[in-house]
């Protein structure tokens, strides 16, 4: 294989290490509701006006998934001879805030969505 060509998916050391963590390999898009940030101090009840919640869209690798929380990592890398898996861009989303989870798949260099929930 020439240096210009990427390693096939099954020969890629990062993918081999990630395959040890089967759930981690799932690329997902999560649509979720984020409440407004807390006020920074006291607010008069008479002046209080509820604000709209924000709809967020997060994409990453699902590294934890249970009835309480969904955790995504935006990036991963393998470090050292012991092949430690390092994560970056980790976001924790309360499961009750999740509107929809879509599993992302690459098919012939195109991204496809498989919505569930």
URZI-V658163 format. One record per residue. N is the residue number from 1. SS is DSSP state (@ for helix, = for strand, . for the rest). PHI is phi in degrees with one decimal (999 if undefined). PSI is psi in whole degrees, 0 to 359 (999 if undefined). Layout:
((N SS PHI PSI) (N SS PHI PSI))
This chain:
((1 . 999 135) (2 . -79.2 156) (3 . -63.5 337) (4 . -76.5 336) (5 . -91.4 135) (6 . -68.2 154) (7 . -66.1 143) (8 . -56.1 152) (9 . -51.7 319) (10 . -76.5 347) (11 . -102.1 350) (12 . -68.3 121) (13 @ -61.3 326) (14 @ -65.7 314) (15 @ -66.0 325) (16 @ -63.6 317) (17 @ -68.5 319) (18 @ -65.6 329) (19 @ -65.0 341) (20 . -67.7 338) (21 . -113.9 77) (22 @ -52.8 316) (23 @ -66.0 329) (24 @ -64.3 332) (25 @ -71.9 349) (26 . -76.4 120) (27 = -90.5 128) (28 = -134.3 161) (29 = -119.1 127) (30 = -116.5 124) (31 = -96.8 128) (32 = -147.6 161) (33 = -100.4 129) (34 = -114.4 122) (35 . -69.7 162) (36 . -62.1 151) (37 . -64.3 148) (38 . -62.0 150) (39 . -65.5 152) (40 . -84.3 1) (41 . -171.1 202) (42 . -73.5 143) (43 . -128.8 133) (44 . -65.5 132) (45 . -59.2 319) (46 . -64.8 327) (47 . -89.2 350) (48 . -67.9 132) (49 . -129.7 120) (50 . -61.8 145) (51 . -110.3 159) (52 . -65.3 146) (53 . -77.6 163) (54 = -103.5 137) (55 = -93.7 124) (56 = -112.6 155) (57 = -130.6 117) (58 = -120.7 138) (59 = -125.0 135) (60 = 177.2 195) (61 = -97.5 128) (62 = -75.3 110) (63 = -103.4 346) (64 = -152.3 135) (65 = -148.3 109) (66 . -143.6 188) (67 . -70.8 345) (68 . -96.3 317) (69 = -147.9 148) (70 = -116.2 132) (71 = -123.8 127) (72 = -111.6 148) (73 = -119.5 130) (74 = -75.8 327) (75 = -143.2 157) (76 = -145.9 151) (77 = -148.9 156) (78 = -100.3 130) (79 = -122.3 134) (80 . 73.2 174) (81 . -65.5 332) (82 . -81.9 1) (83 . 52.5 52) (84 = -70.8 135) (85 = -89.0 117) (86 = -107.3 139) (87 = -117.4 152) (88 = -141.0 155) (89 = 66.2 42) (90 = -80.4 131) (91 = -130.2 134) (92 = -104.8 127) (93 = -120.6 121) (94 = -59.1 133) (95 @ -57.6 326) (96 @ -68.9 344) (97 @ -90.1 351) (98 = -75.2 127) (99 = -91.1 314) (100 = -156.4 145) (101 = -120.1 129) (102 = -118.0 130) (103 = -84.0 128) (104 = -96.6 137) (105 = -133.6 142) (106 = -94.1 122) (107 = -128.1 112) (108 . 50.1 51) (109 . 66.6 15) (110 = -119.2 144) (111 = -89.1 131) (112 = -122.4 158) (113 = -116.3 137) (114 = -123.6 92) (115 = -70.9 137) (116 = -145.3 149) (117 . 98.5 999))
